[in-house]
Amino acid sequence: MEMMYVEDCCEILDSQRIPITASEREEGEYPYYGANGIQDHVANYIFDDELVLLAEDGGNFGSKEKPIAYRVSGKCWVNNHAHVLKPKAGLDVDYLCYSLMFYKVDGMVNGATRQKLTQAAMRKMQIPARSMDEQKYIVNALNRIIMIKEHRQREIQLLDDLIKARFVELFGNPVLNDKGWEQKTLGEITTKIGSGATPKGGKEAYHEEGITLIRSMNVHNGQFEYKDLAHISDEQAAKLDNVTIEESDVLLNITGASVARSCVVPSEILPARVNQHVCIIRCNECIIPEFLNKLLIDDNYQDLLWNIAGSGATREAITKQQVENLQIILPPIELQKGFMDFCKQVDKSKFININIIPEGGFYNGDKFYIS
């Protein structure tokens, strides 16, 4: 495949960029763009064209989900954190954008903390040279994929909203207990509440295989995130035997920016331990773990947990005693089971939607991938 350099197929308009500090910006109707999209709206514009903006510094370099390039159209202002590219004749602006969105910039960016794609490096980026008909075919195919993904994602969100609505219909506000359910403290309806520790040596002590160590980054609301899952040795795990995870344990983040996130541990990662940022909650027979998780991630309960976490002197944190003292509604166990059966049916529909969402296709520095 013949390739072409960005500097040969684009006009580079970086010299026309003008940064404006927040205090100097006059509010207006025109978008003010930076490395990752709109930063603000201002009263004037410096560009009025079909352009591709490519992150210069502070971009999502290396991300598989967040692009480093995006398309802009019409009147706008661009600061000095994004390269400004205008395709020359014979190059479609959307094709250029798709070619750069997830470009592999390994070895091209520099900077220890804030990575930067210099203009010199950007000029030497290469994209496949194709006829305009081929470019249009690729753009149309990718546009269809994105439309399908967005439609399926909206359907998944509607299914999530359906579960939330059903919870409110059956159980009301779990914080106000407006339906008058029996209540007990979390400490009264659990057999274990506790968090662990980070093995000595931190990240350097982790292994590629071994006992799973669950960290706050793995715990999301209603979902366990497997990315960057850490492992420790049997010897390290033995020192954390007091926080051994059991099947159906509920996990709750108790410190940091992800505080209050909660999910049920998936059985396939066992055996496992938790570090000090994650709390194990082990239910007794009067409450179903999955129901407790749904309660903890209810919007009203999330607000309560965030209020508790924000009441400390420094960073967000929920203490063990505060977890134990949480007031939990206790509807009849059969009603809990009925709600969880409803959730399982909805989850089946979500699973179907998730598995028919196309992966999409973008040029990654080697070739285009189109599902």
C-alpha positions in Angstrom: 0.0 0.0 0.0 1.3 3.4 -1.0 1.6 5.8 1.9 1.6 9.6 2.1 3.0 11.9 4.8 0.7 14.3 6.6 2.9 17.2 5.7 2.4 16.3 2.0 -1.4 15.8 2.0 -2.4 18.5 4.4 -2.0 22.2 5.0 -0.7 22.7 8.5 -2.3 25.8 10.0 -0.7 25.7 13.5 0.8 29.2 13.1 -2.8 30.6 13.1 -3.7 29.2 16.5 -4.1 31.6 19.4 -4.5 30.4 23.0 -6.7 32.5 25.3 -6.5 32.1 29.1 -9.8 31.4 30.8 -9.8 34.9 32.4 -9.4 36.6 29.0 -12.1 34.7 27.2 -15.2 36.6 26.2 -18.2 34.3 26.3 -19.9 33.8 23.0 -21.3 31.3 20.4 -18.1 29.9 18.8 -16.5 26.7 20.1 -13.0 27.0 21.6 -11.1 23.8 20.9 -8.2 22.2 22.7 -6.4 18.8 22.5 -9.5 16.7 23.4 -12.5 18.7 22.1 -14.5 21.8 23.1 -13.0 23.6 26.1 -15.3 26.6 26.0 -17.3 29.0 23.8 -16.0 32.4 22.9 -17.1 35.6 21.1 -14.9 35.4 18.1 -13.4 32.9 15.7 -10.1 32.4 13.8 -11.0 29.4 11.6 -14.0 28.8 9.3 -13.3 25.6 7.4 -13.5 21.8 7.4 -10.6 20.8 9.5 -9.1 17.9 11.5 -7.6 18.8 14.9 -4.9 16.4 16.2 -3.8 16.5 19.8 -0.3 18.1 20.3 0.0 17.7 24.1 -2.3 16.4 26.7 -4.0 14.1 24.2 -5.4 10.6 24.7 -2.2 9.1 23.3 -2.3 5.3 23.4 -6.0 5.0 24.3 -8.1 2.5 22.4 -11.3 4.3 23.4 -10.6 8.0 23.2 -9.4 9.4 19.9 -6.5 11.8 19.5 -8.0 13.5 16.4 -11.5 14.9 15.7 -13.2 16.8 13.0 -14.5 20.4 13.2 -16.6 22.3 10.8 -17.3 26.0 10.5 -16.4 29.0 12.7 -14.3 28.1 15.7 -11.2 29.0 17.8 -8.3 26.6 18.4 -5.7 26.9 21.1 -2.1 25.7 20.9 -2.7 22.2 22.3 -4.1 20.8 19.0 -2.5 20.7 15.5 -4.7 22.2 12.8 -4.8 20.2 9.6 -6.7 21.1 6.4 -6.7 18.3 3.8 -5.4 19.2 0.3 -7.2 18.4 -2.9 -7.8 14.7 -3.3 -8.0 14.0 0.4 -11.4 13.6 2.1 -11.6 15.4 5.5 -13.4 12.5 7.2 -11.0 10.0 5.8 -8.1 12.1 7.2 -9.9 12.2 10.6 -10.5 8.4 10.7 -6.9 7.8 9.7 -5.6 9.8 12.7 -8.1 9.1 15.4 -6.4 6.0 16.9 -3.0 6.3 15.2 -0.2 4.4 16.9 2.1 7.2 18.2 4.5 4.9 20.0 7.9 6.4 19.8 6.5 9.6 18.3 5.4 11.4 21.5 7.8 12.6 24.2 7.5 13.9 27.7 7.6 12.1 31.0 4.4 13.5 32.5 2.5 15.5 29.8 3.2 13.7 26.5 3.6 15.8 23.4 3.3 15.1 19.7 5.6 17.7 18.2 4.9 19.3 14.8 8.1 17.6 13.4 6.7 14.2 14.5 3.2 15.0 13.2 4.5 15.9 9.8 6.0 12.5 9.4 2.9 10.6 10.3 1.7 8.4 7.3 -1.7 7.5 6.1 -2.7 5.2 3.2 -2.9 6.9 -0.2 -6.2 5.9 -1.8 -8.5 7.1 -4.5 -11.3 9.4 -3.6 -13.8 6.6 -4.3 -11.9 4.3 -1.9 -11.8 7.0 0.7 -15.5 7.6 0.5 -16.2 3.8 0.7 -14.2 3.6 3.9 -15.8 6.7 5.4 -19.3 5.5 4.7 -18.6 2.1 6.2 -17.2 3.6 9.3 -20.1 6.0 9.6 -22.5 3.1 9.4 -20.6 1.3 12.2 -20.7 4.3 14.4 -24.4 4.9 13.9 -25.1 1.2 14.8 -22.9 1.5 17.9 -24.6 4.7 19.0 -28.1 3.1 18.5 -27.2 0.0 20.5 -25.6 2.0 23.2 -28.8 4.1 23.5 -30.8 0.8 23.8 -28.4 -0.4 26.5 -28.9 2.8 28.4 -32.7 2.5 28.2 -32.4 -1.1 29.6 -30.3 0.3 32.5 -33.0 3.0 33.1 -35.6 0.3 33.0 -33.9 -1.6 35.9 -33.6 1.7 37.9 -37.3 2.5 37.3 -38.3 -1.0 38.4 -36.3 -0.6 41.6 -38.0 2.6 42.5 -41.4 1.2 41.7 -40.9 -1.8 44.0 -38.7 -0.4 46.7 -39.0 3.4 46.6 -36.2 5.6 47.9 -33.9 3.3 49.9 -32.5 6.3 51.8 -35.8 7.9 52.8 -37.5 4.5 53.1 -40.7 6.0 51.8 -42.3 2.6 51.5 -41.7 1.8 55.2 -39.6 -1.4 54.9 -37.9 -3.0 57.8 -34.4 -1.5 58.2 -31.2 -2.7 59.8 -27.7 -1.5 59.8 -25.3 -3.1 57.3 -23.3 -4.5 60.2 -26.4 -6.4 61.5 -27.1 -8.1 58.2 -23.5 -9.1 57.2 -21.0 -11.7 58.4 -18.0 -9.7 57.3 -17.1 -6.1 56.5 -13.4 -5.3 55.9 -10.7 -4.0 53.6 -7.2 -5.2 52.9 -3.8 -3.7 52.1 -1.3 -3.2 49.2 1.5 -5.8 49.4 4.9 -4.3 50.3 6.6 -3.0 47.2 3.4 -1.7 45.6 3.0 -2.2 41.8 6.5 -3.6 41.6 5.4 -6.6 43.7 2.6 -7.6 41.4 2.8 -10.8 39.3 1.3 -11.7 35.9 -0.3 -14.8 37.4 -1.3 -15.9 40.9 -3.9 -14.8 43.4 -6.1 -11.9 42.2 -5.7 -8.6 44.0 -8.8 -6.4 43.5 -8.2 -2.7 43.4 -10.6 0.2 43.2 -10.0 0.6 39.5 -11.6 -2.9 39.1 -14.8 -2.0 40.9 -17.4 -0.1 38.9 -21.1 0.4 39.6 -22.7 -2.9 38.8 -19.8 -4.1 36.8 -16.3 -5.6 37.5 -13.6 -4.2 35.3 -10.9 -6.8 34.3 -8.5 -4.4 32.8 -5.2 -4.0 34.7 -6.2 -6.8 37.1 -3.3 -7.4 39.4 -2.0 -10.7 40.9 0.1 -11.5 43.9 2.0 -14.6 45.1 0.7 -17.2 47.5 3.1 -15.8 50.1 1.8 -12.3 49.7 -1.8 -13.6 49.7 -1.2 -15.4 53.0 -0.6 -12.0 54.6 -4.0 -10.9 53.5 -5.9 -14.0 54.5 -8.3 -11.8 56.6 -9.6 -10.3 53.4 -10.1 -13.5 51.3 -12.9 -13.0 48.8 -15.7 -15.5 48.7 -18.3 -16.1 46.0 -21.1 -13.4 45.9 -19.2 -10.9 48.1 -20.2 -7.3 47.5 -17.3 -4.9 46.8 -17.5 -1.2 47.8 -14.8 1.4 47.0 -14.1 3.3 50.2 -11.4 5.8 49.3 -10.4 8.2 46.5 -12.1 9.5 43.4 -13.9 6.2 42.7 -15.4 6.1 46.2 -18.9 4.6 46.5 -18.6 2.4 43.4 -19.9 -1.1 44.0 -20.3 -4.5 42.3 -20.6 -8.2 43.1 -17.4 -10.1 42.7 -17.3 -12.4 39.6 -16.6 -16.0 40.6 -14.1 -16.6 37.8 -11.5 -14.4 39.4 -11.4 -16.3 42.6 -9.2 -16.9 44.6 -8.8 -13.2 45.4 -7.9 -10.5 47.9 -8.7 -6.8 48.1 -6.4 -3.8 48.9 -7.1 -1.1 51.4 -9.3 1.0 49.0 -11.9 -1.8 48.6 -14.3 -3.1 51.2 -15.7 -6.6 51.3 -19.3 -6.9 52.3 -20.5 -10.4 52.9 -24.3 -10.8 53.3 -26.2 -13.1 55.6 -29.4 -14.9 54.6 -31.8 -11.9 55.0 -30.5 -10.0 52.0 -29.4 -11.2 48.5 -25.9 -9.8 47.6 -27.0 -8.7 44.1 -30.0 -6.9 45.6 -27.7 -5.1 48.1 -25.5 -4.1 45.2 -28.5 -2.6 43.3 -29.4 -0.7 46.5 -25.9 0.7 46.9 -25.7 1.9 43.3 -29.2 3.5 43.4 -28.8 7.2 42.6 -30.2 8.2 46.0 -27.9 5.9 47.9 -24.9 7.0 45.8 -25.6 10.6 46.9 -25.7 9.4 50.5 -22.4 7.6 50.2 -20.7 10.6 48.5 -22.0 12.9 51.2 -20.4 10.5 53.8 -17.2 10.3 51.9 -16.9 14.0 51.5 -17.4 14.8 55.1 -13.7 13.9 56.0 -10.9 16.3 56.5 -8.8 15.4 53.4 -9.6 13.0 50.6 -12.9 11.2 50.0 -13.2 8.2 52.3 -15.7 6.0 54.1 -14.6 4.4 57.3 -15.4 0.8 58.3 -17.6 2.1 61.1 -19.6 4.3 58.6 -20.1 1.2 56.3 -21.3 -0.8 59.3 -23.7 1.9 60.3 -25.4 2.3 56.9 -29.1 1.8 57.1 -30.4 -0.9 54.7 -34.0 -1.6 53.8 -35.0 -5.2 54.0 -38.0 -6.0 51.7 -39.2 -9.7 51.9 -36.7 -12.1 50.4 -39.2 -13.3 47.8 -39.6 -9.7 46.5 -35.8 -9.3 46.4 -35.6 -12.6 44.3 -38.4 -11.4 42.0 -36.6 -8.2 41.3 -33.3 -10.0 40.6 -35.1 -12.3 38.2 -36.4 -9.3 36.4 -32.8 -7.9 36.3 -31.5 -11.1 34.8 -34.1 -11.0 32.0 -33.1 -7.4 31.2 -29.4 -8.3 31.3 -30.0 -11.0 28.7 -31.3 -8.2 26.4 -28.3 -6.1 27.2 -26.0 -9.0 26.5 -27.5 -9.4 23.0 -27.1 -5.7 22.3 -23.5 -5.6 23.6 -22.5 -8.6 21.5 -24.0 -7.2 18.2 -22.3 -3.8 18.7 -19.6 -3.8 16.0 -16.1 -3.2 17.2 -15.7 -0.4 14.7 -12.8 0.2 12.4 -10.1 2.8 12.3 -6.7 3.2 10.9 -4.2 2.4 13.7 -1.0 3.3 12.0 -0.8 -0.1 10.1 -4.1 -0.5 8.4 -7.8 0.1 8.5 -10.0 -2.3 10.5 -13.7 -2.4 9.5 -16.0 -4.8 11.1 
